[in-house]
């Protein structure tokens, strides 16, 4: 039996979930809990790469999933074939009508551990069925957006292009990873379909195989320059960068491009000692009158290598980053979780808590909202406050926040502005949010990251950003801890 092509596989994302979501849903149905209301938080526990913050991404994919959430007759037949589901439950799925309230942090927002990125409130069966798709979407895209943002910041204003399509873990990871990388700050991608679908600039010139297909390097460069004189960038490390590649590139500029009234746009180096080679290359190009010719570099780059070669004086103008970006190779798991935090009984929210021998796995109970405080003087973010959904605050007055783990640490803020982070996306199953364009998201991300203190954005030992619990929420959590542990 031949394996079908990915494009030939008929797959409903509603079934792209852990099987226990259906066994629990069937159980809720049979135990007359179909209409019981559950509240879930989606959050993460630790910033990848020991960083100071992460970048939220994936919300548009979540919206696309929820807008089309339904079960076909084929899906119902498959579930029926398992011989464990009640027929009335299967009828409920076939006639599925989404009814949840969902709020989320917008894409491109700097985010921190243990604060909800998405809150879900609605019928328990529905809220449970969302778990896997929400997690895999937000986990993946937030991971790549976060890694991209680190790499872009390391480049200190030089453009970074995502070059990892062929190293991604599958079709979807390549495409949605490129989208997330663009949100994180990349200037474009090597993935052609991403420009067609998302309008992300797709770039590329040649591979080493182009050079090898000709009798010699000069002939390969000459042919390319004749075909693409307006944007000619040549790959100069197939044989020897300084003895062959750059001299032949300069020769092609003189003999082919100049007579056309054109000029060599760039050279790309994909191997060797980048610092040394770019400095020598820049000197050779300048001496040939090619001061405007850009030097593109690639070859297993990440934020640390880019930072180091810049510090070493590398003359790199543009970076192409592949596998270490698209897979977040240094830490390829974001670690988001989806936890029940409350139920609703006769219109009253009933908080729930999960205990664990591992303190970091203890949940924070209650249906919540998040406020972000900014300094009026600097415009910088100063703290986040997680509170219960029905709490009210007078933000015209000074407010004292305290560390939820080290409660003796507190700080009073006086001159500040406040933004509520979780935005309504669905109300009773109806979408009330329009996803912004990717360019808007990217610009928003850049602006928001600029509002973080430098101490929070550094790569090594970043300062912990304040994410505090309201007094009421802290009291609730610790009272429940005491009662549950008895």
Secondary structure in CASP SS format (residue, H / E / C, confidence):
PFRMAT SS
TARGET T0000
AUTHOR 0000-0000-0000
METHOD secondary structure of the structure
MODEL  1
X C 1.00
X C 1.00
X C 1.00
X C 1.00
X C 1.00
X H 1.00
X H 1.00
X H 1.00
X C 1.00
X C 1.00
X C 1.00
X C 1.00
X H 1.00
X H 1.00
X H 1.00
X C 1.00
X C 1.00
X C 1.00
X C 1.00
X H 1.00
X H 1.00
X H 1.00
X H 1.00
X H 1.00
X H 1.00
X H 1.00
X H 1.00
X H 1.00
X H 1.00
X H 1.00
X C 1.00
X C 1.00
X C 1.00
X C 1.00
X C 1.00
X C 1.00
X E 1.00
X E 1.00
X E 1.00
X E 1.00
X E 1.00
X E 1.00
X E 1.00
X E 1.00
X C 1.00
X C 1.00
X C 1.00
X H 1.00
X H 1.00
X H 1.00
X C 1.00
X C 1.00
X C 1.00
X E 1.00
X E 1.00
X C 1.00
X C 1.00
X C 1.00
X H 1.00
X H 1.00
X H 1.00
X H 1.00
X H 1.00
X H 1.00
X H 1.00
X H 1.00
X H 1.00
X C 1.00
X C 1.00
X C 1.00
X C 1.00
X C 1.00
X H 1.00
X H 1.00
X H 1.00
X H 1.00
X H 1.00
X H 1.00
X H 1.00
X H 1.00
X H 1.00
X C 1.00
X C 1.00
X C 1.00
X C 1.00
X C 1.00
X H 1.00
X H 1.00
X H 1.00
X H 1.00
X H 1.00
X H 1.00
X H 1.00
X H 1.00
X C 1.00
X C 1.00
X C 1.00
X C 1.00
X C 1.00
X C 1.00
X E 1.00
X E 1.00
X E 1.00
X E 1.00
X E 1.00
X C 1.00
X C 1.00
X C 1.00
X C 1.00
X E 1.00
X E 1.00
X C 1.00
X C 1.00
X C 1.00
X C 1.00
X C 1.00
X C 1.00
X E 1.00
X E 1.00
X E 1.00
X E 1.00
X E 1.00
X E 1.00
X H 1.00
X H 1.00
X H 1.00
X H 1.00
X H 1.00
X H 1.00
X C 1.00
X H 1.00
X H 1.00
X H 1.00
X H 1.00
X H 1.00
X H 1.00
X H 1.00
X H 1.00
X H 1.00
X H 1.00
X H 1.00
X H 1.00
X H 1.00
X H 1.00
X H 1.00
X H 1.00
X H 1.00
X H 1.00
X H 1.00
X H 1.00
X H 1.00
X H 1.00
X H 1.00
X H 1.00
X C 1.00
X C 1.00
X C 1.00
X C 1.00
X E 1.00
X E 1.00
X E 1.00
X E 1.00
X C 1.00
X C 1.00
X H 1.00
X H 1.00
X H 1.00
X C 1.00
X C 1.00
X C 1.00
X H 1.00
X H 1.00
X H 1.00
X H 1.00
X H 1.00
X H 1.00
X H 1.00
X H 1.00
X H 1.00
X H 1.00
X H 1.00
X H 1.00
X H 1.00
X H 1.00
X C 1.00
X C 1.00
X C 1.00
X E 1.00
X E 1.00
X C 1.00
X C 1.00
X H 1.00
X H 1.00
X H 1.00
X H 1.00
X H 1.00
X H 1.00
X H 1.00
X C 1.00
X C 1.00
X C 1.00
X E 1.00
X C 1.00
X C 1.00
X C 1.00
X C 1.00
X C 1.00
X H 1.00
X H 1.00
X H 1.00
X H 1.00
X H 1.00
X C 1.00
X C 1.00
X C 1.00
X C 1.00
X H 1.00
X H 1.00
X H 1.00
X H 1.00
X H 1.00
X H 1.00
X H 1.00
X H 1.00
X H 1.00
X H 1.00
X H 1.00
X C 1.00
X H 1.00
X H 1.00
X H 1.00
X C 1.00
X E 1.00
X E 1.00
X E 1.00
X C 1.00
X C 1.00
X C 1.00
X C 1.00
X C 1.00
X H 1.00
X H 1.00
X H 1.00
X H 1.00
X H 1.00
X H 1.00
X H 1.00
X H 1.00
X H 1.00
X H 1.00
X H 1.00
X H 1.00
X H 1.00
X H 1.00
X H 1.00
X H 1.00
X H 1.00
X H 1.00
X H 1.00
X H 1.00
X C 1.00
X C 1.00
X C 1.00
X C 1.00
X C 1.00
X E 1.00
X E 1.00
X E 1.00
X E 1.00
X C 1.00
X C 1.00
X C 1.00
X C 1.00
X H 1.00
X H 1.00
X H 1.00
X H 1.00
X H 1.00
X H 1.00
X H 1.00
X H 1.00
X H 1.00
X H 1.00
X H 1.00
X H 1.00
X H 1.00
X H 1.00
X C 1.00
X C 1.00
X C 1.00
X C 1.00
X C 1.00
X C 1.00
X E 1.00
X E 1.00
X E 1.00
X E 1.00
X C 1.00
X C 1.00
X C 1.00
X C 1.00
X C 1.00
X H 1.00
X H 1.00
X H 1.00
X H 1.00
X H 1.00
X H 1.00
X H 1.00
X H 1.00
X H 1.00
X C 1.00
X C 1.00
X C 1.00
X C 1.00
X C 1.00
X C 1.00
X E 1.00
X E 1.00
X E 1.00
X E 1.00
X C 1.00
X H 1.00
X H 1.00
X H 1.00
X H 1.00
X C 1.00
X C 1.00
X C 1.00
X C 1.00
X C 1.00
X C 1.00
X C 1.00
X C 1.00
X C 1.00
X E 1.00
X E 1.00
X E 1.00
X E 1.00
X E 1.00
X E 1.00
X E 1.00
X E 1.00
X E 1.00
X E 1.00
X C 1.00
X C 1.00
X E 1.00
X E 1.00
X E 1.00
X E 1.00
X C 1.00
X C 1.00
X C 1.00
X C 1.00
X C 1.00
X C 1.00
X C 1.00
X H 1.00
X H 1.00
X H 1.00
X C 1.00
X C 1.00
X C 1.00
X C 1.00
X C 1.00
X C 1.00
X E 1.00
X E 1.00
X E 1.00
X E 1.00
X E 1.00
X E 1.00
X E 1.00
X E 1.00
X C 1.00
X C 1.00
X C 1.00
X C 1.00
X C 1.00
X E 1.00
X E 1.00
X E 1.00
X E 1.00
X E 1.00
X E 1.00
X E 1.00
X E 1.00
X C 1.00
X C 1.00
X C 1.00
X C 1.00
X C 1.00
X C 1.00
X C 1.00
X C 1.00
X C 1.00
X C 1.00
X E 1.00
X E 1.00
X E 1.00
X E 1.00
X C 1.00
X C 1.00
X C 1.00
X C 1.00
X C 1.00
X C 1.00
X C 1.00
X E 1.00
X E 1.00
X E 1.00
X E 1.00
X C 1.00
X C 1.00
X E 1.00
X E 1.00
X E 1.00
X E 1.00
X E 1.00
X C 1.00
X E 1.00
X E 1.00
X E 1.00
X E 1.00
X E 1.00
X E 1.00
X C 1.00
X C 1.00
X E 1.00
X E 1.00
X C 1.00
X C 1.00
X C 1.00
X C 1.00
X C 1.00
X C 1.00
X H 1.00
X H 1.00
X H 1.00
X H 1.00
X H 1.00
X H 1.00
X H 1.00
X H 1.00
X H 1.00
X H 1.00
X H 1.00
X H 1.00
X H 1.00
X C 1.00
X C 1.00
X C 1.00
X H 1.00
X H 1.00
X H 1.00
X H 1.00
X C 1.00
X C 1.00
X C 1.00
X C 1.00
X C 1.00
X C 1.00
X C 1.00
X C 1.00
X C 1.00
X E 1.00
X E 1.00
X E 1.00
X C 1.00
X H 1.00
X H 1.00
X H 1.00
X H 1.00
X H 1.00
X H 1.00
X H 1.00
X H 1.00
X H 1.00
X H 1.00
X H 1.00
X H 1.00
X H 1.00
X H 1.00
X C 1.00
X C 1.00
END
